[in-house]
Structure formats: structure tokens, C-alpha cells
């Protein structure tokens, strides 16, 4: 894994971990605060209910106080008046009423459930298992108290949570109580809890959205940096490749010059010496020895071969007269060596392109002709160079047997190679294409005007 990818991975991992921690910490903290708010509201509402029940109970006691205070323990008439008063007292519609039980749990007054009157409910258990009447009596005997228990709500006809408050009438051994249903309290608390859950879910979504956006931005930034780095790297590689090719061509040029101006000159000097020796022997009327004849012949062959190698490495005509003349010379030499007809078509310009591009196009022609000689079994080659639509196009086609350019078992058989040629052309922002079939092969190199234009050296003139 490269360093940029490692840094990108670390950044993404950090964002993910931070998001997870924030997700849980913020959610838990928010939920704790919300629960505290719910508890505070619940306590406030319950306290209001407490005060409400105490007030209702105080009203009931006040309403019966005359009859109760002025009665004896066994005053049945007073008890009947109090029973009637309690039975008729209601509030909050049909759900607010008072009930009375004696100390043994027997029903005395219950306006909404009259069947309870005259029966013992000491062992009555609520849905939660509490002894409801016993708890209400205990709270009443303790001076008044509150108890929450499930009870059937008259207006709804179903069980609902109720908060009861009871006081004790010690003289008559009665427990008088009332209660309010907590539907409205529970409804408010449920509504608040739903809103809190919605806020928590919204907070979670915001955290996830921020996390995903951050990860996306990091990936996007990493991609941009990676592409930028890749572009710079490719540019450096391209510049390095071009530099290597230029160095290779410069080295070829240097070796070619050394061969032509150095070794060839020495061999020519030796040749002249051998010819002078032959003339001296002829004047002395001495037959020229056979080894001398062989030496002169071999020396001439060596000079020709070195000149051929020097020309192949880097033709001096390419530097002196340009690409057009070099192509003509290469075509003539190839035709003389192989007997294959070569037709050259080119624009009538001198010094058309820069030296680097001239060398590249020359190598394309040279390598193509070498491949024709080795593999094509062709009888004719056409070399055409045109300038059209701001493109310099060089095409080398033959009528040989063709080959598969994508499946060469031995790339070394193709000289510097098609891929090398393609890279050379692409260094100049050009395009390189090879098409081959049983009817022949066509190699095309295209250079854009932005690369080949050389306004300082281009001059109109005859084709050379």
C-alpha cells in the first residue's frame, strides 16, 4: 500500500471512529438529559394531581363536616346524609367521584360501581398484585396518602392508571377517598417521549450524514490528490522516457560520427596506402601478391560495412538535409538491398519538423522497413507523409502476409519494437496505430501541429 493510500485509510478510519464515538456518546447524553426532562415534567404533573386530589378531598370533607361533626358513633341518620352527599359529589365529568369503605374493607359508597356497596373488598387485588383497598385504608389511617393503581375508567369502560387519595374518618371507622385518572399525564409524557425519540433519531441521522459526507469528501480529496500525483508521475515518466530516448539518439549520433569520422578515415588511409603499394609494385614490374589483393578487397568491405552501420545508427543526412531527404535515402538503400519497390510520397518542404520529431518519424520508417524485410514477404512498400487538419500523418503500408500486432511470440524479432515506436510517438502527443491482415500491414504515426510546428526553421523549398 502506497503512502497516499495509507494516509487516506488512516483519515477515513479516524472519521469512522470519531463518528461512532460521537454517535453513541451524543445519543446517550441526549437521552439521559431527555429522560431527566421527562422525569421532571412527570413529577410536576403528578404534584399538580396531588394538589388537585387534596383540594377535592378537602371539599368533600367540608361538605359533610356538619353532619359528621354533630353525629354520634352509631348515628345512622347522619351516616345516611353523608352517604347521600358523597354519592352525589362528582367532578371532571363522569370520571371524578368519591368512594367510601369501612375499616374492614366493606363498600359503603361507590356511585360508579354500586355493586361494590355492602360487599367486602379487603382482598381486592389490582392487575399489579397490590391489595388496593388495604393500601388505601393504610394511607388514610396514616393521615392521608396517595396510591397509583389500575382501575376501570367509567367514561372509557376500560382499565386505566388511577391515582387515589384517601383520608380516614376515625369516629365512624370510614375511609373516604377519590382519584384522578392519569391518561392525560401519560399522554403528555408519551408525546414528549416521542418527540425526544424523533430528535434523537434526527440527531443520529445528522451524525451519520456528516460522517458519510466527511468520508466522501476525504475519498474525493484523496482521489483528486491521487489523480494529480499520478498525472505528475506520468509526466515525469514521460519526460524521463523522452530524455532517455534523446540520450540514446545522441549516443547513436556520437557513435555514428566516431565511426564515420574516425575509424572509416583510418581505414581509408590504409586503403590508400595499399593502393600506393600496388602502384609501386606495378612500376617495379612486380606482380601484386594475392594476399594484397585479398587485403584490399576485405578492407573495402570493412569500410562499406562500417559506413552502413554508421548510417543505420544515425544518418548524417537527417541532421543536414532533414527528414524528407533521409526517407528518400533510406527507401533507396532498402530497395537496392532487398529488391522490394518503395514508393515515397511527401510534402514539398525542407526542414519540416524539429529534430526530435524527425528522428522519431525516421525510426518509425526504419523499423517498419526492417519488419517488412524480415517478416512481410512483400513486393511493394508505400511511404506517405501528409499534412492535413493540423496533423502530420506518416503511413507505411505493404502488400505482405501481415501479422497479429497484439500477439507477437518474440518481440525481439521486431527490432526496437512496436511498443517502443508507440511510446516515441506518444511522447510528442501523437497517435500510433498498426493494422494488419492477410492483405498487408499499415503502420500510421500522427503528430499534432502543436508538437511538429517549427516556425523558426520551416522554409518552403523543393523536396529533398
Number of C-alpha atoms within 10 A of each C-alpha: 6 7 8 14 13 11 12 18 16 12 16 20 13 13 18 17 12 12 19 15 12 16 18 12 12 16 18 13 11 17 17 12 13 19 15 12 16 18 13 12 16 16 12 12 18 15 12 12 19 19 12 14 22 21 12 22 20 12 13 20 17 12 15 18 13 12 18 20 10 9 16 14 12 10 13 11 12 19 19 12 14 21 17 14 15 23 19 11 16 16 11 8 9 13 17 18 21 26 22 25 27 21 20 15 21 18 23 22 23 18 20 17 11 12 11 16 17 13 12 16 18 19 12 13 15 13 11 9 9 15 16 23 24 18 16 26 26 18 20 22 19 12 10 18 19 20 14 17 21 18 18 16 19 15 9 10 9 10 14 15 16 19 19 22 25 29 26 24 17 13 12 16 14 22 27 25 27 22 27 21 22 17 13 10 15 14 11 16 18 13 12 17 17 12 13 19 15 12 16 18 13 12 16 17 13 13 18 17 13 14 21 16 12 17 19 13 13 17 17 12 13 18 15 12 13 15 12 12 13 12 12 12 12 12 13 12 12 17 13 12 15 18 12 12 18 15 12 12 17 13 14 18 19 15 17 23 19 14 19 20 12 12 15 20 14 14 16 14 12 14 18 13 13 17 15 12 14 19 14 13 14 12 10 9 9 11 10 14 10 8 9 14 14 11 13 18 12 12 17 15 12 14 20 13 13 18 18 15 16 23 20 15 17 22 22 17 15 20 16 11 13 23 26 25 18 21 22 19 16 20 23 17 14 18 17 12 10 11 13 18 16 22 15 15 16 16 14 12 17 19 23 21 22 18 16 16 19 20 22 23 24 22 17 27 22 18 18 24 23 16 16 26 18 12 15 19 16 20 15 16 24 16 21 16 19 14 15 10 9 12 18 19 20 22 19 22 23 25 19 21 16 20 17 13 15 8 8 11 8 7 13 9 13 16 13 13 15 20 12 13 19 19 19 26 20 17 19 19 15 20 17 20 14 17 14 17 14 12 13 19 24 20 19 19 25 22 24 18 17 11 16 21 17 15 10 7 12 14 12 11 11 9 15 17
